[in-house]
Amino acid sequence: MRIGRGYRFLLFLTGLAAVMSLFFLWPRSSVFLNVSKAQSSLTQRESRGKRIYTQGTSPSGKELLAYLGESSLEVPGNAMPCANCHGFDGRGKPEGGVTPTNLTWEALTKPYGITHPDGRTHPPYTERGLELAITRGTDPAGHKLMSVMPRYAMSSEDLADLIAYLRLLGKERDPGITESMILIGTAGPTKGPLAEMSQVIRAVTTAFFDELNSQGGIYNRRFEVRFTETGETPAATRAAMESWLKADQVFAMTGVVLAGSEKEIFPLMAQHEVPLIGPLTLYPETDSPLNRQVFYLLSGIDGQARALIDFAASKPELKQQRIAAVFNQSEINTRVLRAIDDQSKKDGFGVPQTVEYSSGHFDAAATLKELRQTGSEIVIFLSDAKDAVALMAEADKSGWYPTLFLPGAGAEIFGAPYGFNGKMFFSFPTSPADQSVEGVQEFRALAEKYKLPPHHLAAQVSAFSSAKILAEAIRRGGKDLSREKLIQTLEGLYEYKTGLTPAITYGPNRRIGAMGAYIVTIDLKEKQDVPASGWININ
């Protein structure tokens, strides 16, 4: 029977929990706040203008350039977005003796004109005056603006969009946030193999934010966690999620279980501009163009496969051997294979051999024959642990024991022939080595206070850590928080320690917090895992 991605995800987390050594007592009721509905969304024109203002890029894909100083040094617009100096609220951020102009519409259009700190005066701005300021660097009196103010080259459509957004700059507040509350969304299935785990993750996420509320919230804002059920198919999940996002308009999301629906849901986050922190998935979407809204906690299968190859490259006895990848055909494995191919070349292994089979139709004898014909001595197995065990049983008959690499593992692996003892290596994105005393105590206290259940420990750790990262970014974002400010604050997070995971770092072009894995092997005699490496960084 074919094992779907939901089952594979559950098996992986079960294996990860076996590696971890935390012990907790552990659903609980949630405390709901009475809040008003979030504000309506921006118009399409205002939304496009907001992107130009905050990111310095055109939603149309047209070129947007900035020119600096008397020499007119040309740089991409995204290197000098308006918000960098004028702030997300448009009121300006004094820095290095320079006070940027207040760009709120009320300030720009004062009927009696404007006097700047340097003594420069001019009449109020009009839309045409703003166009000239943006593109030519002059104020309504014809004076040159400060030399630190870039001049921008953009299409007339983009310019109109930007000015439309400037009209409401400083008055806009993103959906899901008021002076006294923040709506946090979470989602997962209520039926099927992942339903129980989803319920536990929901309990952890709700407990975390309820605990923050008991401490006064953040900047006197309290939190409400709202949950939506995912569908039984990816298409149903997308339809349900889209309807829910329009209705509830949460500020951000975390603790989301979307195994199998990543392609359908992640684009929705970008479309609705909802930041999503730490979705539980084995397959982070990091292809270009980058989805700015989605921040992953740990490496996926492709990153873990890279770590396994790096591990092999560090072993003299493996360095000169050929690599083969055994996989069942799927779009996901195609991406993992690209990572294997790329990392193999980087580490000097050359182009790996590939052996493909159809899901549910694994022929161990035929696969073994093909592997031996390729002369491969390292096999990366991208499929179910039971198929890997079947391959090892067939290899054992002929006395052939290649080194076997598996990203993650299921309990079936303990049934492997003893000849593979010390020849199997598995990657995991976290380990007990990441746990600090303070982190364990914090998690344990939450579990005891809110009576969290004792199962699905690895998923609980992921949900707790993701919520903690979101809360830290909200705290660092300050009182004038917005979704865009939250994203840029997350992009500045460096070596943040959750106390339960590897240190988390994000950046403008990085969306996986901990890029790497630990490698473990299996002691088949004692039926236990044994650490084989420290953290392998794949930045």
C-alpha atoms as one frame of an Amber mdcrd trajectory, in Angstrom:
protein
   0.000   0.000   0.000   1.304   3.448  -0.827   2.123   5.525   2.212   1.057
   9.121   1.736   2.967  12.194   2.762   0.850  12.588   5.888   1.865   9.140
   7.099   5.486   9.762   6.170   5.438  13.019   8.101   3.970  11.259  11.150
   6.573   8.486  10.967   9.375  11.022  10.698   8.218  12.943  13.760   7.812
   9.674  15.658  11.420   8.824  14.841  12.556  12.305  15.821  10.749  12.042
  19.143  12.595   8.782  19.800  15.897  10.598  19.314  14.932  13.391  21.727
  15.177  12.874  25.471  12.707  15.248  27.069  10.148  13.915  29.531   7.045
  15.881  30.379   3.730  15.534  32.089   1.117  16.863  29.881  -6.152  19.407
  25.970  -7.100  22.162  27.629  -9.567  24.929  27.129  -8.580  28.134  25.484
  -9.259  31.635  26.746 -11.029  33.583  24.034 -11.105  37.344  23.936 -13.955
  39.421  22.673 -12.477  41.341  19.778 -13.868  43.266  16.883 -13.369  42.209
  13.298 -10.093  43.219  11.710  -9.907  46.107   9.305 -10.672  45.668   5.627
  -7.854  44.994   3.200  -6.134  47.566   1.038  -7.303  48.165  -2.500  -5.236
  46.479  -5.188  -3.601  49.807  -6.094  -2.762  50.577  -2.441  -1.442  47.066
  -1.925   0.867  47.418  -4.925   2.000  50.810  -3.640   2.711  49.346  -0.220
   5.052  46.796  -1.752   6.926  49.544  -3.583   7.171  51.596  -0.385   8.242
  48.753   1.925  10.275  46.569  -0.433  11.398  48.777  -3.309  10.155  46.302
  -5.909   7.382  46.530  -8.469   4.547  43.958  -8.224   4.372  44.105 -12.036
   7.959  42.904 -12.294   9.018  46.115 -14.041  12.428  47.544 -13.250  12.639
  49.952 -10.332  15.941  51.800  -9.796  17.298  54.264  -7.262  19.944  56.955
  -7.926  22.092  58.281  -5.080  23.927  61.590  -4.618  25.436  63.992  -7.108
  27.130  61.147  -8.980  23.743  59.425  -9.497  25.041  56.050  -8.347  22.547
  53.496  -9.653  21.316  50.726  -7.333  18.293  48.397  -7.424  15.207  49.867
  -5.805  15.061  47.061  -3.260  18.404  48.258  -1.875  16.809  51.602  -0.933
  13.097  51.091  -0.169  11.307  54.149   1.211  10.543  52.419   4.522  14.244
  52.038   5.322  14.527  55.747   6.173  10.956  56.983   6.503   9.755  54.027
   8.580   6.750  51.801   8.163   4.546  54.528   9.617   6.084  57.217   7.363
   7.141  59.433  10.265  10.872  59.056   9.659  13.684  57.510  11.685  16.386
  60.053  12.686  19.802  58.521  12.143  23.338  59.864  11.774  22.197  63.471
  12.164  19.635  63.135   9.356  15.904  63.442  10.025  13.881  62.048   7.102
  10.726  63.876   6.101   7.423  62.886   7.684   5.575  61.278   4.756   2.121
  61.011   6.307  -0.427  62.733   4.072  -1.423  65.173   6.810   2.193  66.299
   7.222   2.901  66.551   3.496  -0.228  68.577   2.714  -0.256  71.081   5.606
  -2.031  74.129   4.129   0.533  76.560   5.528   3.465  74.668   4.036   6.442
  72.898   5.580   9.628  74.111   7.269  12.429  71.551   7.624  15.092  71.396
  10.381  17.695  72.801   7.933  15.516  75.894   7.325  14.274  74.848   3.906
  10.629  75.826   3.352   8.132  75.004   0.647   4.378  74.936  -0.046   2.320
  71.826   0.694   2.774  68.808  -1.528   0.299  67.844  -4.219   0.293  64.525
  -6.065   2.309  66.173  -8.856   4.720  67.589  -6.310   5.243  64.110  -4.868
   5.936  62.716  -8.321   8.689  65.296  -8.806  10.134  64.651  -5.353  10.284
  60.909  -5.989  11.629  61.016  -9.530  13.624  64.292  -9.689  14.530  64.977
  -6.071  12.923  68.445  -5.802  10.368  69.854  -3.348   7.293  71.945  -4.325
   9.423  75.125  -4.249  11.916  73.633  -6.695  14.646  73.186  -4.064  16.785
  70.080  -4.185  16.043  67.511  -1.509  18.802  66.286   0.779  21.548  64.365
  -1.032  20.754  61.243   1.001  17.296  61.127  -0.585  17.419  58.809  -3.626
  15.696  59.613  -6.897  13.703  56.751  -8.321  13.038  55.563 -11.844   9.806
  53.620 -12.130   6.864  53.233 -14.464   4.011  55.740 -14.341   1.733  52.955
 -13.104   4.072  52.125 -10.222   4.400  55.807  -9.346   0.617  56.185  -9.210
   0.372  53.085  -7.012   3.026  54.426  -4.633   1.267  57.782  -4.240  -2.057
  56.020  -3.646  -0.428  54.187  -0.739   1.214  57.367   0.598  -2.277  58.857
   1.005  -3.024  56.414   3.810   0.490  55.924   5.176   0.472  56.133   8.965
  -3.284  55.520   9.155  -3.226  51.946   7.927  -3.265  49.085  10.376  -2.893
  45.523   9.184  -5.723  43.034   9.727  -5.660  41.089  12.976  -4.086  43.778
  15.177  -5.514  46.584  17.314  -4.163  48.644  20.194  -5.176  45.886  22.605
  -4.997  42.546  20.778  -3.349  40.400  18.097  -5.098  37.538  16.305  -2.890
  34.490  15.719  -4.052  31.742  13.361  -3.312  28.033  13.347  -4.639  25.191
  11.198  -4.618  21.439  10.829  -6.707  18.350  10.112  -9.339  16.998  12.491
  -9.565  13.679  10.646  -7.022  11.180   9.378  -3.535  10.136  10.530  -2.406
  13.636  11.473  -5.550  14.655  13.388  -4.287  13.716  16.845  -0.966  15.442
  16.299  -2.777  18.528  14.998  -4.890  18.623  18.152  -1.767  18.477  20.316
  -0.063  21.261  18.319  -3.160  23.404  18.679  -3.104  22.816  22.439   0.576
  23.807  22.689   0.119  26.937  20.552  -2.937  28.060  22.500  -1.232  27.359
  25.829   1.810  29.381  24.811  -0.183  32.501  23.965  -2.514  32.085  26.946
   0.583  32.079  29.123   1.754  35.290  27.449  -1.669  36.783  28.184  -1.322
  35.834  31.851   1.883  37.890  31.890   0.190  40.934  30.366   0.768  40.130
  26.687   3.276  42.149  24.667   3.062  45.952  24.727  -0.296  45.534  26.489
  -1.655  43.589  23.546  -3.261  40.266  24.369  -3.455  37.319  21.999  -6.298
  35.247  20.657  -5.573  31.992  18.820  -8.044  31.022  16.113  -8.073  27.583
  14.515  -9.308  26.413  11.136  -9.707  22.849   9.901  -7.862  21.769   6.778
  -9.610  19.697   4.119  -9.253  16.058   3.141  -7.571  16.982  -0.157  -5.107
  19.742  -1.050  -7.776  21.486  -3.133 -10.271  21.350  -0.262  -7.614  22.657
   2.118  -6.896  25.621  -0.149 -10.589  26.478  -0.487 -11.161  26.239   3.261
  -8.061  28.239   4.106  -8.794  30.997   1.603 -12.331  31.413   2.893 -11.100
  31.473   6.481  -8.345  34.023   5.803 -10.886  36.364   4.253 -13.305  35.944
   7.145 -11.022  35.970  10.198  -8.126  38.043   8.838  -5.537  36.905  11.350
  -2.344  38.930  11.781   0.029  35.949  11.492  -0.032  32.154  11.665   1.978
  29.472  13.431   1.626  25.819  14.457   0.158  24.915  11.057   0.039  21.278
   9.883  -0.130  21.229   6.091   1.631  17.991   5.089   0.624  17.321   1.482
  -0.896  20.770   0.855   2.200  22.957   0.808   1.896  23.893  -2.880  -1.690
  24.993  -2.373  -1.308  26.899   0.895   2.043  28.680   0.852   1.077  30.882
  -2.149  -2.049  31.919  -0.213   0.159  33.366   2.512   1.826  35.615  -0.055
  -1.482  36.508  -1.692  -3.058  37.561   1.622   0.249  38.893   3.019  -0.046
  36.742   6.158   3.275  35.819   7.814   3.506  32.087   8.581   6.103  30.974
  11.106   7.198  27.371  11.504   4.741  25.345   9.404   5.220  21.648  10.121
   6.420  20.206   6.840   9.189  17.952   5.583   9.433  19.957   2.373  10.151
  23.687   2.827   9.476  25.666  -0.347  12.649  27.707  -0.863  12.813  27.889
  -4.641  13.057  31.262  -6.385  11.194  33.557  -6.212  11.272  33.470  -2.414
   7.965  33.451  -0.547   8.587  36.327   1.864   5.711  35.407   4.177   6.804
  31.855   5.106   9.534  31.187   7.687  10.504  27.567   8.336  11.952  26.309
  11.581  14.175  23.425  10.423  15.641  21.917   7.271  13.463  19.672   5.165
  14.366  16.376   3.528  16.454  18.125   0.862  18.542  19.936   3.487  18.970
  16.773   5.510  20.116  14.898   2.407  22.741  17.606   1.885  23.932  17.133
   5.470  24.293  13.374   4.906  26.476  13.974   1.841  28.588  16.483   3.776
  28.969  13.856   6.485  30.142  11.304   3.906  32.648  13.814   2.535  34.173
  14.152   6.025  34.858  10.397   6.242  38.060   9.243   4.461  36.641   5.744
   4.029  33.619   7.158   2.160  35.150  10.086   0.311  36.146   8.127  -2.812
  32.989   6.029  -3.112  30.205   6.493  -5.625  26.756   7.686  -4.550  23.426
   6.364  -5.791  19.941   7.617  -4.896  17.006   5.210  -4.744  13.672   6.997
  -4.941  10.036   6.665  -5.829   8.823   9.069  -8.462   7.253  12.249  -7.091
   7.529  15.992  -7.531   8.918  16.293  -4.005  11.654  13.723  -4.554  12.594
  15.512  -7.756  13.502  18.547  -5.674  15.397  16.402  -3.155  17.317  14.786
  -6.015  18.359  18.225  -7.264  19.780  18.937  -3.818  21.606  15.582  -3.763
  23.049  16.203  -7.208  24.193  19.708  -6.290  25.745  18.716  -2.947  27.428
  15.629  -4.409  29.188  17.787  -6.986  30.180  20.370  -4.372  31.686  17.678
  -2.138  33.606  15.984  -4.944  31.475  12.875  -5.430  30.499  13.738  -8.966
  27.085  13.046 -10.461  25.168  10.488  -8.369  23.522   7.465  -9.947  19.729
   7.218  -9.683  17.464   4.204  -9.350  13.764   4.954  -9.688  10.711   2.860
  -8.838   6.968   3.385  -8.569   5.390   3.861  -5.153   3.881   0.646  -3.860
   5.831  -1.442  -6.380   9.288  -1.747  -4.859  11.295  -4.673  -6.253  14.191
  -5.166  -3.837  15.987  -7.746  -6.011  15.829  -5.620  -9.171  16.927  -2.510
  -7.269  19.853  -4.390  -5.734  20.962  -5.654  -9.146  20.874  -2.151 -10.617
  22.792  -0.672  -7.698  25.563  -3.239  -7.975  25.829  -2.611 -11.694  26.455
   1.086 -11.044  29.304   0.272  -8.660  27.798   2.482  -5.965  28.840   1.915
  -2.354  26.786   4.739  -0.806  23.005   4.546  -1.196  20.701   7.435  -0.290
  17.240   5.961   0.151  14.356   8.413  -0.411  11.376   6.314   0.473   9.745
   4.327   3.256  11.861   2.595   5.885  10.127  -0.732   5.168  11.365  -0.616
   1.564  14.869   0.178   2.804  14.724  -2.849   5.127  13.555  -5.010   2.210
  16.539  -3.820   0.170  18.939  -4.560   3.024  17.458  -8.041   3.486  18.047
  -8.748  -0.202  21.610  -7.365  -0.004  22.287  -9.485   3.071  21.590 -12.634
   1.066  24.488 -11.811  -1.252  26.779 -10.512   1.487  26.830  -6.981   0.092
  26.665  -4.170   2.665  26.788  -0.667   1.172  26.581   2.415   3.384  22.942
   3.428   3.589  21.806   7.031   4.156  18.204   7.879   5.070  16.822  11.357
   5.828  14.797  10.457   8.921  13.776   6.936   9.924  10.877   4.793  11.091
  10.891   2.101  13.772  11.008  -0.580  11.041  14.702   0.149  10.595  15.542
  -1.841  13.731  14.603  -4.932  11.727  17.571  -4.489   9.374  20.062  -7.382
   9.007  22.940  -7.225  11.478  25.456  -6.941   8.651  24.306  -3.321   8.322
  25.184  -2.511  11.912  27.137   0.745  11.785  26.461   1.037   8.050  23.179
   2.988   8.315  23.099   6.734   8.903  20.088   8.957   9.466  19.664  12.730
   9.547  17.569  14.652  12.047  17.151  18.433  12.197  17.361  18.615  15.994
  18.684  16.612  18.921  18.914  16.635  22.735  22.151  18.583  22.346  20.077
  21.646  21.425  18.195  21.643  24.721  19.246  24.114  27.383  18.270  23.698
  31.026  16.246  26.920  30.810  14.498  25.807  27.617  13.502  22.440  29.081
  12.262  24.059  32.280  10.200  26.624  30.359   8.569  23.962  28.209   8.029
  21.613  31.141   6.400  24.372  33.200   4.000  25.196  30.359   3.146  21.517
  29.908   2.427  21.026  33.594   0.411  24.237  34.024  -1.791  23.632  30.986
  -1.840  19.838  31.258  -0.572  19.233  27.760  -0.736  15.604  26.553   2.443
  13.467  26.740   2.510  12.296  23.116   3.779  13.753  19.814   6.696  15.302
  21.663   8.703  16.311  18.583   5.688  18.106  17.125   5.110  19.865  20.440
   8.701  21.091  20.526   8.353  22.437  16.974   5.071  24.197  17.754   6.409
  25.683  20.990   9.619  26.897  19.339   7.757  28.439  16.399   5.375  30.287
  18.729   8.349  31.505  20.766  10.070  32.840  17.632   6.868  34.634  16.564
   6.465  36.180  20.018  10.104  37.318  20.034   9.695  38.983  16.639   6.503
  40.708  17.834   8.382  41.941  20.897  11.310  43.231  18.841   8.939  44.791
  16.318   7.786  47.324  18.890   4.481  49.013  19.545   4.006  50.192  15.943
   3.922  46.615  14.695   2.822  45.671  11.180   3.077  42.511   9.129   5.863
  44.024   7.049   7.740  45.078  10.168   7.295  41.581  11.583   8.795  40.089
   8.411  11.753  42.450   8.452  12.286  41.806  12.171  12.338  38.072  11.506
  14.806  38.659   8.691  17.091  40.239  11.266  16.872  37.335  13.716  20.367
  35.913  14.245  21.399  32.880  16.291  18.203  33.115  18.346  18.096  30.331
  20.920  14.706  28.782  21.555  16.216  26.467  24.169  14.899  23.384  22.363
  16.182  23.634  18.783  19.394  24.636  17.029  19.946  28.407  17.025  17.625
  30.140  14.540  18.831  32.619  11.914  16.797  34.204   9.131  17.707  36.790
   6.509  16.302  38.580   3.444  17.251  35.549   1.331  17.033  32.881   4.018
  13.805  31.319   5.236  15.042  28.177   7.035  15.994  28.978  10.603  18.356
  26.074  11.268  19.954  24.928   8.017  21.548  21.581   8.686  21.127  18.323
  10.564  22.595  15.881  13.033  23.631  12.424  11.860  22.910   9.312  13.922
  23.557   5.637  13.344  21.828   2.547  14.739  23.158  -0.044  17.158  21.191
  -3.064  15.956  22.301  -5.197  18.883  21.065  -2.765  21.533  18.219  -1.484
  19.323  19.097   2.147  19.927  20.367   5.168  18.048  23.912   6.441  18.494
  25.122   9.979  17.626  27.483   9.926  14.631  28.155  13.664  14.247  27.600
  17.063  15.746  25.587  19.717  13.948  26.369  19.801  10.227  25.727  23.292
   8.892  24.703  23.509   5.221  24.484  27.306   4.841
